[in-house]
Amino acid sequence: MNPHNQVPEKSPRIVCIGMPVRDLIFRVPEVPARGQKEYASAFVEVAGGNSPNAAISISRLGGRVLLTGPIGGALVASNAIIDEQFRAEGIDTSGLVTVDDVVTPISSVLIDPSGERTIATFRDPKLWTVTLPPSETLLADCDAILIESRCAEFGTDVCAEAQRRGIPVVIDGDRMMSMREGLLQVASHIVFSAEALHATAGESDDVAALRKLAQVTPALLGVTSGARGVIWLDERGEPKQMPAFPVHTVDTLGAGDAFHGAFTLGIAEGMALEQAMRFASATAALKCTRFGGAFGSPQRIEVEEFLAASPAGATI
């Protein structure tokens, strides 16, 4: 196993399966009530999306990334900007597949003074008709896969092939999944948001929900709960908890994605589970201190320095 401050000589290659999104981010003094207006104090438009955001974190932390998934064929100028922003981060976008006559997903994001985000997103249903590049192409020199749970319809096959090859498959459980979802059977690790976990398991208690999911998937299971930190079941099925690092929060947009990206990279690097959780938690915490969604993600050296200055995250 590698300690978190030793990067392998050859950077792991991570395949991120997801949907790029145009994030229109507004900083507001408060989220307006129904029928009301509010003036923003800052605005930025950036490329976003769960796995794409995670890809930015992975690249900044030293990993190599191939991004694959559907992108709209309409508004070509906007897509060019998205592609340019990802490429500027060192991300290979050759795996993105254009879906004709479809607009790339768009999110309107309001960031309030506490750093919390409120989001409205449009995704055209036609995006789910995409066919990804062949598994042989995607899995060449692949050390791990990170996939959004919403991409199961077109991403499960390549994940199943990755499982057959012994490649870790990490799921970002950001929305409710069926308990009979095939993606659950091919995953090595699943880290849910609390809302998605509760909706999937039909349980309001984190540990009870994780244990219920453990009956239908062989994957290691965890859940992130913002400032409350992360809870997971260890190899014996016992719950472990790691508190979040205390930071001054400016913008939570992309924090969960930064966590998933760092966690996947840690697994690919051979980190022990608790070590990967701590590495991911530190990355997410630092992202929260900066405005701009995933483009506030930290560099590797910043995470290492932050961890060196922070007490070990005790688990219970």
N, C-alpha and C positions, 0 to 999 in steps of 0.2 A: 504494500500500500504506500501511496505517496502522501507525505504531509502536505498541507495546503500551501506551503510556501516553496514547494519545489515543482516546477512545471516540467513535464516530460520533454525530452530532447525534440521529439516530433510532436507538434501540436495535434491534438485529436481533431478529426473531421466530424462535424455534427450535421446531420440532415434535419432541417426544420421544415415541417409540413404545416402550412397555414395559409391564411388569406390576408394579403396586404390591404391596408385601410388608409384612406386619407383622413388624418386626424386634424380637425380644426379646433384649436385649443384656446379658450378664453379664460383669463383670470378675472374673477368678479368679486365685488365686496360681499355679495350673498347671492344664492341661487334664487332667481325671481319666482314669485308665487304665480299661480295660474292666471293668465291674462295680463300679467305685469311685464314691464321692461326693466332691464338693468344694463348699465354701461360697463364695458370691460376696461380694465386698466392695462391689459397686455394681451397680445394675440400672436400666435404662431401656427403655421400649417406645416405638419411633418408627416412622414410616412409612419404608419403604425400597424396595429394588429398584434394578436397574442404571440404567435410564433415569430413573426417578423421582429417584434420588439425584443424577444428573447435572443434572436439572432444577433442583434446589435450588442447585447450584453456579452454573448459568447465571444464575439469577435474582439471586443475591447478587453476581454479577460485572457485573450491569447489563443482562442480556438479558431479553427477553420470552419467556415459555414457554407453549406449549399442550401438555398431557400427554394422550396418548391410549393406549388399550389396555384389556384386560379387567380387571374387578374383580369379586370374588365377590358373589353376591346374598345369601348367608347371613351371619349375625352382623352385621346392619346397624349396630349400635352401634359396632363396631370400624371399619367402613368410614367412618362419620361422623367418627371421630377422625382417620383417615388423610386424609380430604378436608379437614378443618379445618386440619391441620398443613400441607398443601401450599398451601392458600389463604393461610395466614398468611405464607407465603414469597413471595406474589405470583404463584403459579402458577395458570394457567387450567386447571381440571380438567373443563371441559365436554366434553372429548373422551373421558373414561372411559366405558366401556360395561359395564353390569352383566350378568353371566352368572348366570342364576337357578340356585338350588339348588347353588351352588358356594361353597366357602370361599375367601376371599382368601388367596393364598399366605402362609405363615408360616415364619419363619426363627428358629432358636435359635442365637445367636451367642455364643461364648466368647472373651473378649479376655484373653490372658495378659500377664505383666509386660513382655514385649518389645514389646507392641502388636500382635502377630500375632493374626489371627482364625481360629477354627475354626467352621464353619457346617454346620448340618443344615437343609435346606429342603424344604417340601412344596408342590408345585404340582399342582393337579387337572388332569388331561388335558383336561377339558371347557373349560378356559380358551382352548384353541387353536381352539375353534369360533366365536370371536367375529368379528363383522363390524364393522370400523371405520367411523366416519362417512365420508361421501363425500370423494373427493380434493378436489373444489372447495371444500369447507368447510375441510379441513385445510391446504390449500396457499395459501389466501387470505392475502396479505401474508407469505408464508413465505420466510425467508432461508436456512434449512438444516434438514435432518432429522437426528436422531440416533436410531438404532434398535438395540435389542439383537439379537444374532444369533439368539437363540432365538425371536424374533418373526417370522421370515421367512415362516412359513406364512400369516399374516394381514396382514403389513405390506409384502410385496414389491410389490404392485400400486401402492400410493400412492408408494412409492419410485421405481418405474419412471416414473410420471407426473412426479415431481419431476425425474428425470433428463432427461426430454423437455423440461422447462421450463428446464433449466440451473440447477436448484437443487442445491447440494451435498448429498450423502447420505453421512453418516458412520456406519459400523458399529462398534459395540462388540463385538468378537469375544471373547466370554466363554465360549463353549463350542465344541466341535468342529463344523465345518461340512462339508457335502459339497463336494467339488471341482466338482461340477456344479450347485451351488446357484444358483438364479436371482438371488438377492440380490447375489451376487458381481459380476454383470454390470451392475448399476445403481448400484453404489456409486462415489463419488468418492474416499473415504478409508476405510481399514479399519485399526483399531489393535487388535491381539489381545493377550490375556494370553499369557504364554509357554506355559503348559500347553495352551491352546486352539489356538495356532498349531502347536505340535508335533504335536498329535493330528490337526489338519486336514491338514497337509502330509505327515505320516508321516516327518518329519525331526526329529532332536534338536538340530540346530544352527540358531540363530536366522536367520542370513543365508541358509543353504541353504534353510530353510523359506520365508522371504520370497521368494526367487527362484523357488522352485517355484510358489508362489501367483501370482506375477507372470505366469506363463504362461497363467493361466486368468481373470484379472481385469484390467481397465484401471485399477483403483483404485490410489492411492498406498497403500503398505503399511508398517505399523509394528508394533512389539511392545514392550510395557512389561514390565519384569522387576523391579518393586519397587525395592529399594535399588540395583540395578545400572543403573537408568535406562531409557532408551528407545533403540531402534534402528529405523531406517527406511531405505527405499531412496529415493534422490533421483530426480529426473526422468530421469537417465541410467541408473538401475538400480544406482547405486553405494551401498554401505552407509554410513550416517552414525550416529554414536552420541553421545548426550548423557547424561552422568552424572546421577544423581539428586542433588538438593540435600541436603546433610547436615543432618539435624534430629534432635531427640530424639523418638523415636516413642512415642506413647501408645496409638494406636488406628488400625489400618490399614483398618478397615471403611469402605468408601465411597471410599477413596483413588483406586482405578482409575476409579470413576465420576466423581469430581471431575475427574480428568485428561480423560476423554472430554467432559465438559460444557464445560470451559474450552477444550479444543482445538476443539470444534465452534463455540463462540462466536468464537474467534480467527479461524477460517476464514471465518465469516459476516461478521466485521468487516473482512476483507481483509488480515489479517496474512500476512506471508511465512511459509512452512512452518516454518523453523527458529524463527522468532519465536513461532509458535503452539505449537510443541513446548515451548519454554522457559516460556511463559505457563502452559501446562497442567501442566508439571512443578512449577512453583512453587506452583500451586494445590493439587496433590496433596500436596506436601511439608507445606504449612501445615495441611492437613486432618489429616495423620498426628499432629500435635502435640496433638490435642484428642480427648477421649472423646465418644462419642455418634453414631457413624456419620456420615452425610452432614450432620447438623445441626452438625457441627464444621467445616463448610466455611467458608472465609474470605470476607470482603467484598472488593470490588475494590480499595479503598484499601490494604488489608493486603497484597494480592498486589503492587501497584505499589511499595509501600515495601520489601517483601522483595526484589523484583527490583532495585530501585535500590541496595540494600545488598549485592547478591551479584555476584560476578564473572560475566562472560558465560560461558554454558555452551559450552565448546569442543566441536566435533564432529570426529570422525576417520573 
